[in-house]
Every structure is written in C-alpha cells, then in structure tokens.
Amino acid sequence: MLDNLSQRLQATLKRLRGEGRLTEENMRAALREVRMALLEADVALPVVKDFIEHVRIKASGQAVLASLTPGQALVKVVYDELVALMGAVNERLNLATRPPAVILVAGLQGSGKTTTVAKLARFLHEREKKSVMVASADVYRPAAIEQLQKLAATIGAEFFPSRSDQQPVDIARQAVAEARKRAMDVVIIDTAGRLHVDAAMMQEIRAVHAAIQPVETLFVVDSMTGQDAVNTAKAFNEVLPLSGVILTKTDGDARGGAALSIRQITGKPIKFLGVGEKTDALEAFYPDRMAARILGMGDVLGLVEQASRTADTEKTREFSQKLAKGKGFSLEDFRDQLLQMEKMGGLTSLMEKLPGIGEVSAAAKAQLGDKQSTRLVAIINSMTPHERRFPDTIRGSRKRRIAAGSGTQVQDVNRLLKQFDQMQQMMKRMGKGGLQRMLRDVKGRLPGLPG
C-alpha cells in the first residue's frame, strides 16, 4: 500500500538531505514534487492543498532553516503532517458498554464487507479475548448469510441464523437479544450492500441503526476505488453517525490515497486495514506507523507485535537451543523458518515494515517475495528426509527428481542449495555467539534503527 507515494517521497526528501541548506528555490521544487506524488497516489485535491500549505509554513520556520541538517528537519515536518492528516493516534473500538457491545457494519457490495465482519470477529476473539456473535441482515444475498456462517465456524465466533424472507430490522433486533441472553461480549451485524448508494439502502440501514443503537458504526470501503472510496464514505457519513472506517484490499493498492483523504474529508478515523484475504489479515491502523512506512522508516514495533502474536514460540525455543549447542542448521530448519514467515503474513508483509526497504529495487523485492518463499518450501518438501539432513548428497539425478516433484527447474534447486549454504554459514556464526555482532551489522545498514 502507498508504494508509489513512498518511493516518490523518499526520493525527493533524499535529494534535499544532500543539500547543504534549504533555500526558497529547492524548497519550492521539493514541495512541487511532493504535491505531484500525493495527487498521483489519488489523494483528494483539497487534502493535498492543505497538506502542502502546512508543510510549507512549518518548513519555512526558523527551527528548520537554522538546523544543521535542514533536509532531515524537513523530513520530520513531513512526517508530523502525515500523522496529523491520518488522525494522530490509533482510535480503538469503544466497547466500554453494558454487554453485548453492538457493532453495525455497512458498505457497498464488493467492498469485502462480509469477510471483514469475520476478520473483525476473529480480531476481537483472539486479541481482545471477547466472546463474539455475528449475524447477517443481508436478505438480498442468501449467499452472504451462508458465507458468514461458514466463516464464523472457522474463527471461533457464534453465528446467529437468519433467512432471506425476514426483515433486516427484525434480524438485527433478534441477534442482539440472543447475544444478551447468551452473555456474549460483542455482537456484529452485517448489513446489505448495494452496487451504489441509493435512497432505499440508506433508509433501510438507518432503520436498522435506530433499532439496535450500536456503540460502533463502521463503514467498510475498498481502498482500490480511490476517490470513489472517499466520496462513498462521505455519503454514508451524512446519513449515518459513523464512528470509524475500515479500509479493505490495502495489500493490492499501490496508490493508497484513500488512507490519506478519508479522515480529513469525513472527520472519521480509520480504525482498521484489511491487508489480505485470510481472516487474520486485519491490522489496527496507527497513523504514526503508516507515516513512518511511507517515509521509509519502517514499522519495527508492528513487526515485533506481529512476531509475538503469530510465531510458534516452542519451535523458536527449540531452534535457538539447537543453534546454541552447535548442532547445525538443516534444510528442515530452513523450511520451518519459511513457514513461520508465512504465518506472519508472508515475506512481502514483513519487508514492508523493515526500515530502508523503500530503497530496495522492485526486482530485488520480487526475488524475495512470497512466491519465491512458496517455491522454496515446495522444493524442500520434494526432498527425502535423508536429503534434507545431508544436502551434500543432492547431485545430478536427485536434483532432476526434486525439480520435477516440485514443479520447478534444476536451476531453482541449485539456487535454493546456494541460499541454504549461505544461511548455514550465518547460523554457524550465530551458534558461536556472533548474533549480537550480526545484529549490530544489520542495524548499521538500516536507517532509523538505534545502534
């Protein structure tokens, strides 16, 4: 998300950092490039105008101009303004009410609304330790009711059954009553989507809202629709007391202008980002972390949280003990590490949070992407247990068999073995107590990390 904007902004600010001092001329040129980058990212024009003006005023201040590193001082100004633009702080769901806390979810058809209801239920169940019931008031699409029922069964949420011959208001009321009776912490009501905003849709969702008085009314919007996403959110906000927005499909949106426009135009905070298709692909939205990622500073805190939440701690402990005892690093260990990264959202998701990743070329990122990781796992799975433990035995005919079994080429197998050999050498150094030195080396190469 926001890849194009991130690359443009980082390139512009990097050039300024190379200047000995800020002048009116190079400042004007830099702000012109920032303005173009924001517009190309599909950020709303009024938002861009305000943003550039705020940056210009602050960047012209004495604190920036008198700085020994004015380029870096300007980066701080841009960072602060990006954070302010997106809402300054993470706004959590307001669940401080007599149970059940009622959440109403609205949005257009095709925005990923029903899947988002399941993601939100899983988020609340796993991370907030809440008991959650979900119900579908989408009586126009029986498939939506069935879809939510199937998803609920996989995420540990209770499902309140409904039928297409019922009234949405009745479904919502009955679901809340059932959740109260069963002492559930939260009940999430999915509503019908339309292909576009229309009067009938608005009247129906207003009636549902009035009937259940939710503590949170969340609007789900597809970030890939750009300016339409912002306009739709604005239209809903005019007829419903929205409390927040969930941006979906952000993993497929290289422009991402909706994330920078919605808060200022609607006055409503972005509370979550949908970052993939799986039910665990929902992230709380932190404006400061997003601003840092846009400017190439990474999101190390987010990375640590993700690791602590998804990593297999038992396997990690066993692996660390194995290294400490000098038992070596096998292809099975290599595969386990790759699978751990998949559990954490994939290598691409992890790379986005690394400081300095914006300076890595697209070609290099592609070589390290999720497809490459999946290919490596397939190759290792095609080996025999003996071959995984003793990779030196993998020669001509074995390589051809492994390539055929994994649907790859012999050169792919050769590349894996070379990567594994490099990894093995690195792990040997770690086993000899070189981990701290290696971490210092990595920190020295990545901007934004303390040494």
N, C-alpha and C positions, 0 to 999 in steps of 0.2 A: 504493500500500500504506500502511496505517495513516493514511489521510487523515482519517477521523473523529476518531481519537485525537489526531492532530496539531492539528487545529482546536480541539478542546476544551481541550487542554493549553495551547496558545498563548494562547487567550482568557483562561483562568484566571490564568496567570502574568503576562499583560499587565496585568490588573486589579491584581495585587499590586505590580507595578512602579510603579504610580501611587500607592501608599500611602507616606506619609512614613516609617512604621516598621512592623515586623511586631509584631503582638500575638497573644496566645493565641487571641483570637476570630477574627481574619481568617486566621490560620494554619489553624485548625480548619476553617473554611469552605472554604479553598483545597484542603486535603487531602481533604475530603469530595468535592469536585468531581473531583479527580484520581482518587480511588477509583472514582467512577461512570464516568468516562471509560475507565478500564482495564477495568472489568467489561463495559461496552458494546462494547469492542473485542475481547471474547471471550478476555481473559487469564484464566488459571486463578485461582480464588479464593485458594488458598494462596499463590500468587505475588503476588497483589495485596496480601494482608495483610502479607507480609514486606516488600514494596517500600514501602508506606505507612509502616510502622513505622521502617524505616531512614531514610526521608526525614524523618520527624517528629523522630527523635532528633538527626540532624545539623542540621536546620533550627533546632532549639532551642538549638544551641550558641552560644557567645559570639561566634565569628567571624562568624556570620550576623547575629545580633541587633545587634551593635555596628557592623555595616557601614554606611557612608554611603548605600549603595544596597541595602538588605536584600532588595528584590524580585529584583534581579539576582543577589544571592548565593544566593537560593533556587533560581533557575534553574540555577545551577552545581551545586547539590546534586542536583536532579532529573536533570540531565544525567549526572553521575557515577554515580548509582544505575542509570540506564537502561543505561549502558555496562557496569557490573558485572553487571547482570541478564542481558545478552545475551552475556557472555563476555569482556569487557575487550579482547581482541585478536583479530585475524584469524588463524585457525588454518589454515595451508596444508596441502595434501596431503603426506603423508610418502612421498616417492618415493626416499629415500636407501637403496636396497637393490640387491642384485645384479639386473640386468635379466633378465627383464622385471618391473617392479613390477606386481603383480596387484591390481586393484580389483574388488571384488564389489559389485553394486548390487541392492538389494532394495526392495520397496514393494508397495502394494496395486494392483490393477488400476484403471486410470483416473486414477492419480496423475501420469501423464506420464513414467513411468519410462523407457520405450524412447527417447523423444525426448530425455530428459535424458542418457542414455548418449551419444547423438550429440553433444549440446551439450558434454558434458564432454570427449569425444574432440577436438572442434574447439578447445576452450579450451586443452587440453594441446598440441595440434599447433601452433596459431598463436601462443600467448603464452608457452608453456614450451619450444617448439621440440623437442617429443618426437615420436618415431615411435610411432603408436598402432594397436593391433589391437582390434577389437570382436567379440564373439561373443554369440549369443543361446542361453540354455539354457531358454527358454520353449517347451517342447514341446507345450503345451496350446493355443497360439495360433500356427498356421503363419503367420498374417498378421503377427505380431510379428517373426518371423525375416525375412520379406520386407521389412517396414518398415525394420528396422535395416540390411539390405543396401543398400536404396535410399539411406538417409541417409548411410551410410558412403561411398558413391560420390561424394557431393556435398561432403564435408568433408575429404577427403584422408586418410581412415583406411582401414586394411586390414580386410577382413571375413573372418572365419573361418566357412565354411559349416557349417550344422547342419540336421538333419531332425527332424520331429516323432516319428519312430519310434525315436529314440535316447534314452538315459538322460541326464538333466541332468548327473550327475556325470561321465559319460564325455565329454560335450561340453566341460565346463569343463577337465578334465584335458588333453584333446587340444588345446584352444585355447592353453593355457599352454605346452604342449610345442612347438607350432608357432611361437608368438611367440618362444620361447627359440631355436629353430632358426634363425629369420629375424632374430635380434638386434634385436627390437623393444624400445623403451624401456618401453612400458606396454601391458598387455592389460586390457581392461574386459569383465567378464562380466555380461550382463543376465540376470536370473532371472525366473521366472514370478511373476505377481501373482495375487491372488485377490480376490474381492469383499469378503472379510472375513478376519480372522485365524483360521486353523484349524490343527488338530494336524498334518494331512498336509503342509500348506505349511511349517510350522516344521521338521518332521523332514527334509523334502527340502532346504531351504536350509541346515540345519545340516550335512547330508551333503556338500553342495557346498562349503561353507566349510572343512570338515575336509579335503577332498580337495585343495584348492588353496592353503590357508593365505594368504589375501590380506593385503597390507600395509594396505589400506584397505577397510573395510566400510561403505558409505554407504547410508543409508536415505532414499529419496525419498518426500516426503509433500506432499499437496495442501494448501496453506495455507488454501484456501477452506472446508475442512471444520472449521476452528476447533478446538474442544476435542477432536473426534474425532482430529484430526491428532496432538495431543499424546498422547492415550491410545494410539493405534496405535504411535507411536514408542516409548512406554514398554513396550508389549507385546513389540515386536521386540527392544528392548534387553535384555529379561530372558532371551531365548534365544540372542541373537547378540551377540558383542563388537563392537557398533557403534563406529566411530571418528568418525562425523560424520553430519550431516543435510543434505539439500538440500531447500529449500522451493520448490515449484513454484507457478505461477499467481499469483505475488505481485502482478502488474500488475492483476489483476482483483479483488483482495481489499482493500476499503476498511477492513476492521476490523483484520486482521493480528495478532490476539492470539497466534497460534501462535509467531510470531517472538520474542515476549516470554516465552513459557512453556516452550518446549522445553528450553532449556539448564538451567533450574533443576530441572525435573521429571525429565529423563533424565540430566543430567550430561554430555550430549554436545553438542559445539559445532555451530552452523550453519556450514557451510563455503561454501555457495553459495546464491544466489537465482535462480530461474527468473523472468525478467522479460518474457517474451513467447513467441510460438510459434516464431520463427525459430531456426535452430541457433546463431546468435551471441548469443542472448538469455540469457546466463548471466553472472552477476556474482559475484565473490568477496564474501563477507559480512564487512563491517567494522562491529563494534558501535558504535565511536565515530562513524562516519559516519552510521549509521542513527539514532543518538540525536540527532545534530545536525539531521538532516532532520525528525525528529519534532517538535523544538522550534523549527523554522523557521529554523535557522541555515544550511541548505543543505548541499551537498556539493561545494564548488568543486574540491577535489582529484580527486574522482571524475569531475567534468566535464572537467577538463584531461586526465586519463588517457584518457577516452572519446574526446576530440577527437584526441589524438595517435595513438590506435590506428586510428581509422576515417576521419579526414579525408583527402581527396585533396591531399597536400602540393604536388604540381605545379600543380594548379588554383588552390590557395590562393596560391601564389607568383605565378602569372600575374596573378591578380586584384589582388593587392597592388601589383604593378608597374604595372598599368593605372591604378589609382587614383592612384598617385604621379605618373604622367605627366599626370594630369588628363584622361584620355580619356573619363571619364564612366561611368555605371552604366546598363546596358541591361536590358531585360526578360529577356534570355537569362542575364545575370549573376544576376538575381533568382531565376530558375528554378534555376540551378546551386546557389545558396545554400540554397534549399529542399530540393533533392535531397541536398545534403551533410548537412543536418539529419536527413533520413530515414535516411541511412546510419548516423548516430549514435544511432539508436533512436527517432527521431521527436521532435517538439517537446514532446510531453507528458513524455517521459522526461527531456528536458533541463530543462524547467521544474521538475520535482520536485527537481532538485539546486540550484536557484537560491535564495540566501538571501532570506527575506522572502516567498516565494511563497505561504506559508500565509495571508497577509493579503489575497491577491488573491481576489476573489469567484469562485464556481463558474461564473457566467455569463461572466465575463471570460476565465477559463481555457478555456471551451468555444469562445469566439471565436478563441482562439489554438491550438486543438488540432490533432491530426494530420489530422482530416477536412477542416478548413479548409485546411491545408497542401496536401493532395492535390487539393482543388478548385482552388487557385491554380495548381498545376502543370498541371492539365488545361486551364484557361483559356489559359495561356501557350502550351501545345502546340497549341491550336486556331488560333493566330495564324500569319500568314505570316512568313517571316524579315524581310521589309521592315517589317511592323507591330511586330515585337519591337524592331527597331532605332530605329524612328520612331513611338513610341506616340501622338504628337500627331495622326497620320493616322487614328486609330481613332475613327470617328464613328458616327452612327446605324445605317446598314445593316451596317457592319462589326461593330459591337457585337452586332447581332442574329445575324449569321452565327457569330461566335465563341461566343456563348452557346449556340446550337443545337448547334454542334460539340462543345462540352464538357459538354453536358447540364446547363447552369446557366441562370440568369436574367440579363437585361441588367443588373439592379442589382448582381449579383455581379461582372460585368465592370467596372462603374463603381467598385465598392468596391476591386477589385484595382488599377485605374489610380490611384485616390486614394492607396492604400497605397504603390504604387510611386513616386508623386510625392514622398511624404514621405521614403521611403527614399533617393531620388535626391538630395534636398536634404541629407540626413545624410551621404551618401557624398561630396558636394562639399566639405563641411566637413572630412571626413577627408582628402580629397585635398589640402587646403590646410594640412595639418599640425595639424588640430584633433582628431586621435584621442586624444591624451593628455588634452586638456581634457574631451572627451566621456566618457572612462573615469572621470575624477575625478568628473564629474557623476553618473554611474551609481553609483559606489561610495558617494557621499554619500547616495544614496537607498536603498541596500540595507544593512540591518543585518548585522553580522558580517564585513564586508569591511574590510580595512585601507585607510585613505585614501591 
